[in-house]
Amino acid sequence: MTAPIAIPNALTIAGSDPSGGAGIQADLKTFSALGAYGTSVVTALTAQNTQGVRGVHPVPADFIATQLSTLFDDVEIDAVKIGMVASKEVAEVIREALTRQRPRWVVLDPVMVAKSGDVLVDDAGIAAVRDILVPLADLITPNLPEAAVLLERSTPSTPDEMEALLPALSALGSPYVLLKGGHLRGERCPDLLADADGARWLDGPRIATDNLHGTGCSLSSAVTACLARGDALPDAVSAAKQWLSEALTASVRLRVGRGHGPVHHFHAWW
């Protein structure tokens, strides 16, 4: 009898969102929806809903280290997604843990600004993400405002300006960069995927919905789940974009909050 194929394990290192649309809650839903078993390490508690963030309570770095070491002592992790990191100390703890027990894939979503526009990370946290975590990652997935913050430049407003940012983003140290173009105007949402061989445009339609809460978290965790399953990175990105497009389309069926609602992570089932 052929042994069953083992389900891969994915880890999210991120902040918590009580409304369930972003952060660890979105990541775990996404992992499950795409066939990976989800584990988590909490970096921050937030008080937020679909309309905004009212408070952020960072988890102490030493307890994040304990979470990581305890998990790695017992569970083999195939791919990691890193989200909200608020301090240099936390970034160093994550780097140490992932260097000591390196999973095959590390995806970094540099979460710094919420969909509501609320700033989640201070200048020291931004520098820690750029200098410590970006070189650790196999793939980074900034949107246009996040890329501008990382590079201390103005936010791109055209595809040409997006493309002009890629060399500087790649120079930060991650082998792959997925620069997301959702903040551009127009009926399309073009993203740019860059590696050592160049860049390619990944086009997609703009879905007419206000349910955009947690789209960045969900996309990066979808890529992580696909990588954990064994997909090549370009294929993982394409599959994640298609899944997110369908999750956005199906989000009209949800009734969560009065602001930017979540995507429908389990659109294929209910």
C-alpha positions as CSV (number, residue, x, y, z in Angstrom):
1,M,0.0,0.0,0.0
2,T,1.3,3.5,-0.9
3,A,1.8,5.7,2.1
4,P,-0.4,8.8,2.1
5,I,1.4,12.1,1.1
6,A,2.1,14.1,4.3
7,I,0.4,17.4,4.7
8,P,3.0,20.2,4.9
9,N,3.4,22.4,8.0
10,A,3.4,26.2,7.6
11,L,4.2,28.8,10.2
12,T,3.0,32.4,10.5
13,I,5.0,34.8,12.7
14,A,2.7,37.8,12.9
15,G,0.3,39.9,14.9
16,S,-3.3,39.1,15.9
17,D,-6.4,40.6,14.4
18,P,-9.6,40.2,16.6
19,S,-11.8,40.8,13.5
20,G,-10.3,37.8,11.8
21,G,-9.5,39.3,8.4
22,A,-5.8,40.0,8.7
23,G,-2.7,38.9,10.7
24,I,-2.5,35.5,12.2
25,Q,-6.2,34.7,11.8
26,A,-6.1,35.4,8.1
27,D,-2.8,33.4,7.7
28,L,-4.2,30.3,9.4
29,K,-7.4,30.4,7.4
30,T,-5.3,30.7,4.2
31,F,-3.0,27.9,5.1
32,S,-6.0,25.6,5.7
33,A,-7.7,26.7,2.6
34,L,-4.7,25.8,0.5
35,G,-3.8,22.5,2.0
36,A,-1.1,23.3,4.6
37,Y,-1.3,22.7,8.4
38,G,-1.0,26.1,10.1
39,T,1.1,26.9,13.1
40,S,1.6,30.3,14.6
41,V,3.8,32.5,16.8
42,V,2.2,35.8,18.0
43,T,4.3,38.9,17.8
44,A,1.7,41.5,18.8
45,L,-1.9,41.8,20.1
46,T,-4.0,44.4,18.4
47,A,-7.3,46.1,19.2
48,Q,-8.8,46.5,15.7
49,N,-11.8,45.9,13.5
50,T,-12.7,46.5,9.9
51,Q,-12.7,50.3,10.5
52,G,-9.3,50.8,12.1
53,V,-6.7,50.0,14.7
54,R,-7.2,51.3,18.3
55,G,-4.2,49.8,20.0
56,V,-1.1,47.6,19.5
57,H,0.4,45.6,22.4
58,P,3.7,44.0,21.3
59,V,4.7,40.6,22.7
60,P,8.0,40.7,24.6
61,A,10.9,39.5,22.4
62,D,12.0,36.8,25.0
63,F,8.5,35.3,24.9
64,I,8.5,35.3,21.1
65,A,11.9,33.4,21.3
66,T,10.2,30.9,23.7
67,Q,7.3,30.4,21.3
68,L,9.7,29.8,18.4
69,S,12.0,27.4,20.2
70,T,9.2,25.4,21.7
71,L,7.5,25.0,18.3
72,F,10.8,24.1,16.5
73,D,11.6,21.5,19.2
74,D,8.6,19.5,18.2
75,V,7.3,20.4,14.7
76,E,9.1,20.3,11.4
77,I,8.2,23.5,9.5
78,D,8.2,23.5,5.7
79,A,7.6,27.2,5.1
80,V,7.4,30.4,7.1
81,K,5.5,33.6,6.6
82,I,6.7,36.6,8.6
83,G,4.2,39.5,9.1
84,M,4.1,42.2,11.7
85,V,7.4,42.8,13.5
86,A,7.6,45.9,15.7
87,S,11.1,46.1,17.0
88,K,14.8,45.3,16.4
89,E,14.8,42.9,19.3
90,V,12.0,40.9,17.8
91,A,13.6,40.9,14.4
92,E,16.8,39.6,15.9
93,V,15.0,36.8,17.8
94,I,13.3,35.7,14.5
95,R,16.6,35.8,12.6
96,E,18.3,33.7,15.2
97,A,15.6,31.1,15.4
98,L,15.2,30.8,11.6
99,T,19.0,30.7,11.1
100,R,19.3,27.9,13.7
101,Q,16.5,25.8,12.3
102,R,16.1,27.0,8.7
103,P,12.9,26.0,6.9
104,R,13.1,25.6,3.1
105,W,11.1,28.8,2.5
106,V,10.8,32.1,4.3
107,V,8.3,34.7,3.0
108,L,8.3,38.2,4.4
109,D,5.3,40.5,4.2
110,P,6.6,43.8,5.5
111,V,3.4,44.8,7.4
112,M,3.8,48.5,8.5
113,V,0.6,50.2,7.6
114,A,-3.0,48.9,8.0
115,K,-5.6,49.1,5.3
116,S,-7.2,51.9,7.3
117,G,-4.0,53.9,7.0
118,D,-3.0,53.4,10.7
119,V,0.8,53.1,11.1
120,L,1.7,49.9,13.0
121,V,5.5,50.1,13.2
122,D,7.8,52.9,14.2
123,D,11.0,54.0,12.5
124,A,13.2,51.5,14.4
125,G,10.9,48.7,13.5
126,I,11.0,49.7,9.8
127,A,14.8,49.7,9.9
128,A,14.8,46.3,11.6
129,V,12.6,44.8,8.9
130,R,14.8,46.2,6.2
131,D,18.2,45.4,7.6
132,I,17.6,42.2,9.5
133,L,14.6,40.4,8.0
134,V,14.7,41.2,4.3
135,P,18.1,39.5,3.8
136,L,16.7,36.5,5.7
137,A,13.8,36.0,3.3
138,D,13.5,34.1,0.1
139,L,10.7,36.3,-1.0
140,I,9.4,39.8,0.1
141,T,5.9,40.9,-0.8
142,P,5.6,44.7,-0.3
143,N,2.8,46.8,-1.6
144,L,3.7,50.2,-3.0
145,P,3.5,52.2,0.2
146,E,5.5,49.6,2.1
147,A,8.1,49.6,-0.7
148,A,8.3,53.4,-0.5
149,V,8.8,53.2,3.3
150,L,11.5,50.5,3.0
151,L,13.4,52.6,0.5
152,E,12.6,56.0,2.0
153,R,11.1,57.2,-1.4
154,S,7.8,58.5,-2.6
155,T,5.1,56.0,-3.4
156,P,5.0,54.9,-7.0
157,S,1.8,55.9,-9.0
158,T,2.5,54.4,-12.4
159,P,3.8,51.0,-13.7
160,D,7.0,52.7,-14.8
161,E,7.6,54.0,-11.3
162,M,7.0,50.6,-9.9
163,E,9.5,49.1,-12.2
164,A,12.1,51.7,-11.3
165,L,11.9,50.6,-7.6
166,L,12.9,47.0,-8.3
167,P,16.7,47.3,-8.4
168,A,16.8,49.0,-5.0
169,L,14.3,46.5,-3.5
170,S,16.3,43.6,-4.8
171,A,19.5,45.2,-3.5
172,L,18.1,44.8,0.1
173,G,19.0,41.2,-0.1
174,S,16.0,39.0,-0.8
175,P,16.4,36.7,-3.9
176,Y,12.8,37.2,-5.0
177,V,10.6,40.4,-4.8
178,L,6.9,40.5,-5.4
179,L,6.0,44.2,-5.7
180,K,2.2,44.5,-5.5
181,G,0.5,47.1,-7.7
182,G,-3.0,47.1,-6.1
183,H,-2.6,50.8,-5.1
184,L,-2.3,51.9,-8.7
185,R,-5.4,53.4,-10.4
186,G,-7.2,51.5,-13.1
187,E,-9.2,48.3,-13.8
188,R,-6.1,46.0,-13.5
189,C,-3.9,45.1,-10.6
190,P,-0.5,44.4,-12.1
191,D,2.2,42.9,-9.8
192,L,5.9,42.6,-10.5
193,L,7.9,39.5,-9.7
194,A,11.7,39.9,-9.8
195,D,14.6,37.6,-9.3
196,A,18.2,37.5,-10.4
197,D,17.2,36.8,-14.0
198,G,14.9,39.9,-14.3
199,A,11.3,40.8,-13.8
200,R,8.0,39.8,-15.1
201,W,4.5,41.4,-14.9
202,L,1.7,39.3,-13.4
203,D,-1.5,40.9,-14.4
204,G,-4.8,40.5,-12.7
205,P,-8.3,42.1,-12.7
206,R,-9.3,44.6,-10.0
207,I,-12.2,43.1,-8.1
208,A,-15.0,45.6,-7.4
209,T,-15.3,45.1,-3.6
210,D,-14.7,47.1,-0.4
211,N,-13.6,43.8,1.3
212,L,-9.9,44.5,1.2
213,H,-9.0,44.0,4.8
214,G,-6.0,41.6,5.1
215,T,-5.4,41.1,1.4
216,G,-1.7,41.5,1.8
217,C,-1.6,39.0,4.7
218,S,-3.7,36.5,2.8
219,L,-1.6,36.7,-0.4
220,S,1.7,36.2,1.3
221,S,0.3,33.3,3.4
222,A,-1.2,31.8,0.2
223,V,2.3,31.9,-1.5
224,T,3.7,30.3,1.7
225,A,1.2,27.5,1.7
226,C,1.9,26.8,-2.0
227,L,5.6,26.7,-1.4
228,A,5.1,24.4,1.6
229,R,3.2,22.0,-0.8
230,G,6.2,21.9,-3.1
231,D,5.3,24.5,-5.8
232,A,8.1,26.3,-7.5
233,L,8.1,30.0,-6.5
234,P,6.8,31.5,-9.7
235,D,4.0,28.9,-9.7
236,A,3.2,29.5,-6.1
237,V,2.9,33.2,-6.7
238,S,0.6,32.7,-9.7
239,A,-1.6,30.2,-7.8
240,A,-1.8,32.5,-4.8
241,K,-2.9,35.5,-7.0
242,Q,-5.6,33.3,-8.6
243,W,-6.9,32.1,-5.2
244,L,-7.0,35.7,-3.8
245,S,-8.9,36.9,-6.8
246,E,-11.5,34.3,-6.2
247,A,-11.6,35.0,-2.5
248,L,-12.1,38.7,-3.2
249,T,-14.9,37.9,-5.7
250,A,-16.7,35.7,-3.1
251,S,-16.2,38.2,-0.3
252,V,-19.6,39.8,-1.2
253,R,-21.2,36.8,0.6
254,L,-19.6,37.9,4.0
255,R,-21.2,40.4,6.4
256,V,-18.3,41.3,8.7
257,G,-18.1,44.9,10.1
258,R,-18.9,48.2,8.6
259,G,-15.5,49.1,7.1
260,H,-13.1,47.2,4.9
261,G,-14.4,43.6,5.3
262,P,-12.3,40.5,4.9
263,V,-11.9,38.2,1.9
264,H,-13.7,34.9,1.8
265,H,-10.8,32.5,2.6
266,F,-13.0,29.4,2.3
267,H,-14.8,30.3,-0.9
268,A,-14.2,26.9,-2.3
269,W,-16.2,25.1,0.4
270,W,-18.9,27.4,1.8
